[in-house]
Amino acid sequence: MRKPSYFLSLLSGVGIAIYIYVYAFDSFSEEELINLSLLWFVFINFGLNGLAAENLLKRVQSGDSPDLKSALISSSKSYGIFGTLGQIIFSPFLIIRNGGSLHIAIYSTIAWMVLFVLFLKCVFPML
């Protein structure tokens, strides 16, 4: 089971973010802080996507849902607005149809990393 590695990735990302923004904030320029945000973002995103994939795949394997998309939709319906937010955050799961949790976590992280880099390079400078 890969759950401990996803949890470790999540904790590492949170730890890196805390270190950067709490302890070493004055040591970095604004541009360095923006560039370093990609580092913690990838760790947190990989951990969250991996943990979510593990839980959704468990629902599929137990027979509660026929596929990953159905598992995401059915599990998010019971959370109201948070479920809708979850569908947006985990939207790569709606595209990825099969594979293990590592496969899903990697592709989801790449998808979100591309969107995050586009945001940092195109949208953020205009704010």
N, C-alpha and C positions, 0 to 999 in steps of 0.2 A: 504494500500500500504506500502511496506517495504522499499521504496526508501530512506526515511530519515535515517533509521537505517544503510543501506549500506553506505550512504554518511558519516555518523558519524563514522562508522568503518574505512573507508578510511582516514578520517581526523585524527582519533585517531592514526592510524598506522604512518601516516606522522609526527604527533606531537611527538610520542614516538621516532621515528628515529631521528628527529631534536634534541630532548633533549639529546639522548644518544650520538650522534656523534658531536654535536656542543657545548653543555653546559657541559656535564658530561664525555666527552671523556677521560680525564686524570684520572678519578676516577676508571676506569675499566681496568683490565688486558686484554690482547689480547684474551684469552680464554673466558672471561666474555663477551666481545664484540661479539664474534662469537655466543655464546649461546643466548645473548639478541637479535641477529638479527632474530631469529625465532619468537620472540614476535611481532616485528613490521611487519614482513613478513606476519604473519597470519592475522593481522588486515587489512593490505593493500590488500592482496589477497582476503579475504572474501568480502571486500567492492567492489573491482573491479569486481569480479565474480558475485556478487549480482546485481550490476548495469547493467552489460552486460546481465545477464539472464532476468532482467526486460524488457530491450529493445528488446531482441530477442523474448521473450514470447509475447510481444505486437505485433510484426510482425506476429507471428503465429495466435494470436487471431483475428487480423484484416483480416486474410485470404491472406496476402501477401506471406506467405510461408506455406507449408503443415506441416512441423515439425521443430524442433529446429536446426537440422543439416542443412537443406536447408536454414533456416534463417541466420545462421552463414556464410555459403558459399556465399549466394547471397549478404549479406551486406558487406562482406569483399572483393568482387570482385571490387568494385568501389574505393578501397583505394590502389590499386597497391601493392607495397612491404609491406606497412603497413598492408594491408589486409592479406597477407600471414603470417606476423608476428602475427597478431591477431588470425589467425587460429591455429597457434602453441600455443600461450598463452592460448587460450580458447579451446584447443583440448579436455578436458573432456566433453565439450558440445556435441562433436560428438558421445560420448558413451552414455551419459545420454539422454534418449529418452523422459521421461515425468516427471512430478512433478512441483511443484511451484518453484519460484525463490529461496526461502530459501533452499529447498531440493537440488537444483542445486548448489547453492553457497556453501553449506556445503560439498557436495561430491567433488566439484572442489577444494575447499580449502584443503581437506584431501589429495587428489591426489597430489597437488603441494607441500604440507607440507612434504609428504613422499619423494618426489624427492629432495626437498631442504635439508632435513636432510641427505639423502644419499650423496648429494653433499658435505655438511659440514663435514661429518664423513669420507668419502672415497676419494674424489677428492681434496678438499681444503687443507688437510695436505700435499699433495704432491707438491703443488705449491710453 
